[in-house]
Amino acid sequence: MRRNRSVLILPFVIFIFALAGGLLAPQPGAAADTSEAAAPSQDVALFTNALALVQQNYAQPLNNDKAIYNGAIPGMLRTLDPHSNFFDPKSYQALRDDQRGHYFGVGMQVGPRNGKTVVIAPFPGSPAYKAGVRPGDIISTVNGKNADNLSTTEVADLLKGPRGTQVTIGIVREGTADPILLTVTRDEISRKSVQDAFWIQPGVAYVKVLSFGENTSRELEDTLGKLGESNINGLVLDLRDNPGGLLNEGVAVADRFLQRGQVVVSHRGRSSAERRYVARTGNRGREYPIVVLVNRSSASAAEIVSGALQDHDRGWVLGETTFGKGLVQTVYPLSENTGLALTTAHFYTPSGRLIQRDYSNRSFYDYYFHKDADARNPNDVKMTDSGRTVYGGGGITPDEKYETPKLDRLETQLFRESLFNFTRTYFATHSPQLAKGWMPNEDVIEELHDYLIKQNVQFTENEFAMDHDWIRRNLAREMYTTAFDVDAAAQLGSKLDPEVLKAVDSMPKASALLETAKRTIVQRMNAQPKPAAAADASAARPR
């Protein structure tokens, strides 16, 4: 029996996590079960002959894994589209862990800094967090093995291990003369795809969906329930930088905001009949206005949600035009714990828009870096429920554009590393305990200013003064990661985010849109002719 999982996934760069070694049991089934695929063909014979020649005659011994996993299969898929992808055992395991939202490990985000592996942040409540690991700590040894000459990936591999096992991590911390040895017991690490909802102002809630994993819809239900959804008069739904995920979870998230029976999305392909997904449960009378935040990195399942809410006039979309990924990948398990994500269909919004951007006659580099940010198909014109014009072929175009200001020279330097490095230095001489609601005062800002000069960061006094507000917001977020945790830092960042505040200001537009849609639906229902049998019932009755 073949098992497959429909998934909408956009390849993206992620930080390396300290993963545990508990592997999932391989899912049974072959990738192909048709008679055509099962029968040997001349093409297959040609490939095997070529491989045999290389194996026998290449100047050096052939690494079969490299030739097949990194060469033949990915090379074939690259001729198809930008999103069909092959997963070797390691990446396939990472995909499954990402979908499930949990894994076994020490629970911290790490990355390369100046040739060293540095802790970006331990996850709240994780073994690493409980052991006292801090952002900025440099990992020097793992179980006694020197990490200085290892890549971040190699360090992460050394941190792997079964649940309940221990790993001794040597860290170098600024302000501490000798390395610190921490013994950490590996455990299950759960990372929610939905951040905790909070009140951005009285009556207006904010929630950010990071991706669409197996538990996203349930997490959304839980976090809004804990907040008190009955008290929500407006919601900011943040889908920025959301790369997508599982189709069914995207449908389920859109379901809870739409009316029961409304179409969420449909898809069809060469070997699959059209399938329509409709809201099965519906919003159960929860009809508060919604502002949906998107940007050019919002993709696939995030576009399903934003497209459905826009087409049904349920949400006011604010931000940038989304990525434009309308291809459905079905993930087929293969032998040796590998997998193949193959594009099997295109998806369409409720109005019938194709969201996929054109990827023909351009490099994958240009495609992924979104060189055609405002592309749309003038021939793919559709209407929302209330009659607003929307276009396909180029992602979800927002109802209201918001362009995030580009970072200037100083902001770029601070964002890349200087704020992170300053925070590490600051807490080497200051207590990491901060009061709730703390924000950097002018003394802290001046301390950063002097630090930048000592580090030979090039800037003018005018630049520093002009960037003062940006510096204060982003420095606070960086310092909250150490003083509290990465989740508290993210919440603070959202509260101070100018685009989030713009979404709050746009809530009346979402409310007006919702009311217009309601009136339009009622008018259409009233305009429908009554059934002939009911209209002429007296004439049909025997006398």
N, C-alpha and C positions, 0 to 999 in steps of 0.2 A: 504494500500500500504506500502510495506517495503522500507525504505530508508537505504542505507548503504554507507560507505565511505571506499574505499581501502586506507590503510595506512600502511606504513612501519615504525615501531617505536621501538627503543631500550630503555628499561627501564634504567634510569640513575639517579644519585643523583643530585638534583638541590637545589639551595638556595631558602629559603622561601621568597616570594615576598609579599609586602603589597597590598593585593587584595581588590577590591571593591566588593560590594554585589550584583551588577546587574546580575541576572541569565539569561542565554539564555532560550528561550522557548524550552520545550522538543520536540524532533523530534518524530513524530508519527510512529507507526509501531511496530510489534512484531519481536522478533529475529528469530523465526522459523515459516515457513508457509507450511511445507510439511505435508502430511497426517500422516506420521509415527510419526512426532514430536507432532502433534496435538492429536493423540490418546493416552489415558492413557496406560501405560505399567506396567508390574510387577515390573520393576526397580523403576519406579516413585512411585508406591504404597509402595514398601519397604522403600524408602527414607522418604515418608510422615509418615509412621508408626513409623519409628525410631525417627523422629523429634517430633512426638506427645508424644512418651514415654519419651523423654528427657524433653519436656515442662511440662509434668505432674509430673514427679518423681525426677527430679534433685534436689539436696540438697538446692539449692538457686534459686531464680527466674531467668528465662532464658532471656538474652538479645537477642531477635530474630535477630536484626541487626548484632550483633557480631557473632551469630551462622551461619547466612546465608552469609552475606557479607564478613566476615573475615575467615569463616571456610569452609562451605560446597562447595560454588562455587569456591573459589580460590583453595581449596584442589583438586577438580575435575580437574581443568585446569592444575595444577602442574603435573598431570600424563601424560599430552599430550606433551608439549614442553616448552622450557624456555620463550616463548614470548606470548602465549595465556594468556590473563589477564582480570580480572574483575575490573570495575571501580565503586566504590560507588559514590553517588551523588557529593561529594566534589571533588574526583579525576577526575570524568567524566567532571565536569565543568572546572577543570584546564586543561584537555586535549583539550577541545574545545577552551579555551582561548589561549592556546599555539599554536594551529593550525591557529587561526585567527590572531595572532600576536598583539592582543590588549585586554585590559581589563579596568575596572574602579577602580581607587585607587589613592594612593598618589605618587606612582612611585619611590620606592627605594628598593634596595636589602639589606636584613638584614640577620644576622646569629648569632649563639650563641658564646659568648666569656666569659669564666670564670663565667658561670652562669647568665650572663646578655644578653640581646638582643642588638646587636650593629649594627649600620648602616655600611654596607660594601661600598655602594655607592648609591647616588641618581641618577636617570636617567636624562640625559641632557634634560632641558626644562620641566621637570615634576613639579607638584605642590610642591613636597618636595624640589626639586632643587631650585625653585623660592623662597621658604620660607626660604632658607638658611641652610638647613640640610647639614651636612658635613660627610664624611667618618670618622668613629671612634666615632661618637656621640653615647652615650648610651641612649636607650629609657627607661625612668624611669616611666613615666605615660602615659596612653592613656585615654583621657576624664576624668581625675582625678583618674583613677583606677591604683593602684600600679602595676607596671610590673615586679618588682624584683623577685617575686616568680612564675612567669608565664613562660611557655616555649615559644620559638620563634614562634611556630605555633599559640599558644594562643594569643600572642601579635599581630601577623598578622591578626588573626580573629577579634580582637578589632578594627583594622584599616579599616575593611571593611565597606562599606556603599554606598548608591546610589550616582550617579553622581550629583554634585552640593551641596552635604551635606558637613558639616565641621567636622573636628576632631581636637581636641587639643592635641598636643604631647608634653610631657615634656621630655627634653633631658639634660643629664649631659655631659658637654664638658670640656676636660682638659684645665686648665688655666683660667676657669671661676668659680668663687666662688659659685654662686647660679645656680640652674637649670634654663634652658631657656624654656619658654612656647611658642610654635609655633602653630598658628591656620592655618590649611591647608584645602583647599577646594578640595574635591575629583573630579577627572576628568578622561577622557579617556586617557589611557596610551598605546602608540603604541611603540612596540619594533621591529625594523627591523630584519629580519633574514639574511640580507646581509649588511655587513658593507660598509661604503663609500669607493669607490675605490680611490687609490692615486698612484702617480708615485714613484716607489721604486728606480728608476734611469731613466734618460732620455730614453723615448721610451718603457720602461718596466713597466707595470701596475701591481698592486697587488689588489686582492679582496678576502675577506674571507666570506664564506657562513656558518653561524652558525647552521642552521637547514633548513628543507624544510617545510615551512608553506604554507598557502593559497596564499600568495602574493610574494613568493620567486622569481619566474621567472620574474615577473614584476619589482621587486626591483632590480634584477640584470640588467635588460634592462635599467632601469632609471639611476643606478649609473655608468654604463659604458658609457651611453650617456652623462651624465653630465661631465664626465672626458674628453670625446672626443675620442671615440673608433676608429675613423679614423686615429688617430695618434699612435695607439698601434702597436708596432713591436714585442711585446712579452707579455704574461700574466702569472702571478703566481696566480693560482686558489687554494686557501687554503681551504681544506675540513677536516683538522685535528680536532679531537674532535667533529665532526658533527655526532649526533646520528641518523640522518635520518629524517623521516617525511612522507609527502604525496607522494605517488608514482607518481601521475600525475605531480607534481612539479619537481620531479627528472627528469622525462622524458623531461619536457619543458626546463630545464636548459641544459641538454645534447643536445637537439634539436638545440639550437642556435649556437652550435659549430660544428655540424656535417653537412654533405651534405644532402640535401633533399632526402628522401626515404631510408636513411640508418636505419637499425634496431638499436633501443636503448636498448630494453630489451624485454623479453617475460616471461610469467608465465603460469603455468598450475597446476591443482590440481584434487583431486578425483571427485569433483562435479562441476568443471569448466573446460571448454574446453580451449585449448591453445590460448592465445592472444598475439599478437606481437604488440609492440609499435614502430612506425617508426617516423623519423624526418619529420614533416609536412611542416615546414617553412625552415629549414636549415640555414646555416651560412651566406647566401646572399653574398658570396664572401669574408667574413672576415676570412682569413686563416692564421692569425698570429700564431706563435708557442705558445704552452701552456705547462707549467710545473704544474702538479697537486700534491699538498702536501697532504699526508694522514698519519694516524698513526693507532695504534691498536684500537682507539676509533672511527674511521670513520666507520659508519655502514649503512646498508640498502640503503636508497635513495642515500647516499653519495657513496656507492659502485656501485650503478647503474650508476652514472655519471662517476666515475673513471674507472669502467669496460668498459663502452661504448667507452670512449675516448681512452683507451688502446687498445681495440680490433680493433678499426678502425685506430690505429696508429695516432690518432689526438692529443694525449697528452703524454708527458713523465712523468711517475708517480714516484715520489720521496718520500721516507720516510720509514715507517714500513708497514708490512702486516696488512691489515685492519681487522676489527672484524670478519667478516664472517657470516653475518646475511642475509640469502637468503630466509626468510620466509615472506610471505605476510599475514598481518592481515587485516581482514575486521571488522570494528567496527559496531556492531549492537546495536542500542538504545533499552533499555529495559524499563520496567515500573519504576516509582518513580525516574526518572532522573538518572538512572544507565545505564551502557553500558558494552558490552562484546567485547573484541578484540580477535577474533578467527582466528587461522592460517588456511587459506583456499587454499594456493597454495605455490609453490616454484618459485623463479624467476631465470632466466638464462641470462647471458650476450649475446651480439650479436654472439659470436663464439660458444655459447652453453654451457658455463661453469656454473656449479652450484656453487654458492658462499657460501652456507650455510656450516658451520663447523659441524662436527659430535658432537652430544650432548648425544649420547647413552653411557651407562656404565661409566658415570662420574657425579659428583654432579653439581648442578647449580652454586655453588660457583666457582668450577674450570672452568666451562664454561664461566661465566661472567668475571672472572679475567684472562681469556686468558692464561691458563697454557700451551696451545699447540700453541704458537704464530707462529711457522713455519710449522704448519700442512698443508698438501695438499694431494689430492688424485692422486696418480701416474697413476691411470686408467682413470682419467678425463683430458686428454691432448687435447688441442685445438690449433688453429693457429690464429694469428691476420691477418689483411688484407694483410700485406706484408710478412707473413709467419713466424713471430716470434712465438716461443712456449710459451704458457701460460697454467696454471693449474687451475682446479676447486677444490672445496671441502675445501677450507681453506682461504677464503677472497681473496682480490686482492693483489697479490704479486707485490711490486714496481719494476719498471725497474731499479731503482738505490736505494740501501738501504741507509738510513740515520738514525743512532741510536742516539737519544738524550742522551747526557751524564747523567748518574745518579747523583742526588744531593749528595754531601758529607754531613758530619755531620753538619757543620756550615750552609751550604746552606739550608738544610732541616729545621733547626731551624728558619732561617730568613724567609723562604718561608711560614712556618706555621703561624707565628704570629709576629715575632720580627720587620720585616720591616713595617708592618701595625701599630704596637704599637709605633715604633719610629716616624713614620710620624705624628701620632696623637700628640705625645709630641712635635715634632719639630714645628708644626704649632700653638702650644699653645704660643710660644714665638717669632715666625717669621711670617711675612706677608704671607698670602696664595697666594699672587700675584706673579707669576713667568713670566719671559720674554719668549716669543716664542722661542723654540729651546734650552731652558735652560737644562743643565745637571749638576748633582752634582759635585762640585769641591772637592779638597782634604780637604778643611775645613769641608765640610758637611760629607765626608766619615770619617774624624777623630771624628766628633761629634757622628756619629753612633757607632764608635769603643768604645768611652768612655761610651756611653749609654749601650751597651751590657755588659761591665764590671760591671756597676752599677746594672744591672739586673741579675747578676750572670750567664750569658750565658757562657757555657764552650767552649773555643776555644783557639788555640795557635796563636801566632803572625804569624807563618809560614802559618797556614790555612787562616788567614785573608788576607795575602799578595797574596796567590795563588788564592783566590776567588775574588780578587779586581775587575776584569772586570765584573764578574757575578753580584757582589754586586752593582756596579755602574749602570748597565743596569736595574736591577730589582728595585733598589731604585728609580730611575728616573720614572719608570712606576708607582710605588706606589704613589709617590708624585704628579704626573700628575693627578691622580684621584681626589685629593683634590684641586689642583691649577686650574685645567681646568675641566675635567669631565672624566667619565669612557671610553667614546669613544675615546677621545684624548689620553688617556693612552694606550688603545689597539692599536691605530695606531703607537704610539711611540714604543711599544713593538714589533710590526711587523717589523718596520724599523731596529730595533737593533737585531732582531732574527737571529742567525747564520744559521738556516735552511732556512730561507727566502733568505738570501744572497747566500746560496748554490744553491737554486733554480735559482737565477739569473745567477750564473755561469754555470748552466746546460742548460740554454736556447739554446745554439748552438746544443745540443743533440736533443732537441725537434724540432728544425728547420730541422736538418738532417733527423729525423724520418719522419717528414711531407713530405719532398721532396721525400724520398724513397717510401712512400706510394703512392704518386701521380704517380711516374714513374711505379710502379707495376700495378696500376689500368689501366694506359694507355697501358702498354704492354699486359695485359690480354684482353683489349678491342680489340686491334689490332690482337691478336692471335685467336679471335673468328671467325669461318667460316661465310661467308656471306650467307644469306638465298638462298636456291636453286632456287627459282623463280626469284630472282633478278640476280643471277649469270648466268642463262641460258635464259634471257629474249628474246634474238634474236631468239633462237631456238623455243620458244613457240609462236612467233608472226606469224600470218597467212601470207602466201605468195600468 
